[in-house]
């Protein structure tokens, strides 16, 4: 089973993946962007916010996604794969930019992924107040510096992106305790 944990920065994706790794010790743990050698370089470019063109940023995400599917996902489709983000995030960020038509977004992602998408996706959803608190507790990267409203719009865009890609999305209240969230995910798996 190929599952993905989605959510904006600070939603608790890494924490939940660590908890799931304890329960599924043989699972392949991966992430988008940055799971491959090429992906690490792409991730650094995207997080540094060096790309001035939003189309260029989107194409970088697609390049990472294509490498990720080829090198990590396809060889492990018979195993449990747990991914920190997926194509849904890439589409969500592109939707916010409004530079690419929805049909093109789907078509380009189908091309990059060979239409291989997660079987289940969990969105760890934050409230505005919780997001503000969590961001105040850390050094912000290039994406986080775009602000709370931007991140909340991404969160809503994740829901739209899942619908566009026809992927089942399970919303989880990210303000719950770590254990409650993990239990909810495991029950759904």
Secondary structure, 3 states (H helix, E strand, C coil): CEEEEECCCCCCHHHHHHHHHHHCCCCEEEECCCCCHHHHHHHHHHHCCCCCCHHHHHHHHHHHHHHHHHHHHHHHCCCCEEEECCHHHHHHHHHHHCCCCHHHHHHHHHHHHCCCCCCEEEEEECCHHHHHHHHHCCCCCCCHHHCHHHHHHHHHHHHHHHHHCCCCEEEEECCCCHHHHHHHHHHHC
